[in-house]
Amino acid sequence: METRLDLLTGEEFTPGRRNQRFASRENQVRYNNLLAQQKRDAKRPLDRALDTNRTILKRLLGEAKSVTFSREYLMGAGYDFTAYTQIAQNEKASYWCVYEFALTPQQDSKLKISRR
């Protein structure tokens, strides 16, 4: 009978099914958990920057419909201009989005913050 190597531990085992890749169910669960953890770890820096940006925009906008701040003010508040969820465009201008918030450039090198 054919033997295989467990993908997690490298131990040799005899599979009970044609598509069996692990010696035990516990090894399969641990292996899949490790893959999921690697994926979360890879996304963590961007997710953290997006969360920080969203928190800053939410605090600055408050209950207002829109507010305007300078780029330097946002940078001083800890805003990361490299982290955004999408770039959108309307008939007037392009703008950066961080979840439900939009940053639209203004003529005087300021940015208007509004909810989408």
Rosetta blueprint (number, residue, H / E / L):
1 M L
2 E L
3 T L
4 R E
5 L E
6 D L
7 L L
8 L L
9 T L
10 G L
11 E L
12 E E
13 F E
14 T L
15 P L
16 G L
17 R L
18 R L
19 N L
20 Q L
21 R L
22 F L
23 A L
24 S L
25 R H
26 E H
27 N H
28 Q H
29 V H
30 R H
31 Y H
32 N H
33 N H
34 L H
35 L H
36 A H
37 Q H
38 Q H
39 K H
40 R H
41 D H
42 A H
43 K H
44 R H
45 P H
46 L H
47 D H
48 R H
49 A H
50 L H
51 D H
52 T H
53 N H
54 R H
55 T H
56 I H
57 L H
58 K H
59 R H
60 L H
61 L H
62 G L
63 E L
64 A L
65 K L
66 S E
67 V E
68 T E
69 F E
70 S E
71 R H
72 E H
73 Y H
74 L H
75 M H
76 G H
77 A L
78 G L
79 Y L
80 D L
81 F L
82 T L
83 A L
84 Y L
85 T L
86 Q E
87 I E
88 A E
89 Q E
90 N L
91 E L
92 K L
93 A L
94 S E
95 Y E
96 W E
97 C E
98 V E
99 Y L
100 E L
101 F E
102 A E
103 L E
104 T E
105 P E
106 Q L
107 Q L
108 D L
109 S L
110 K E
111 L E
112 K E
113 I E
114 S E
115 R E
116 R L
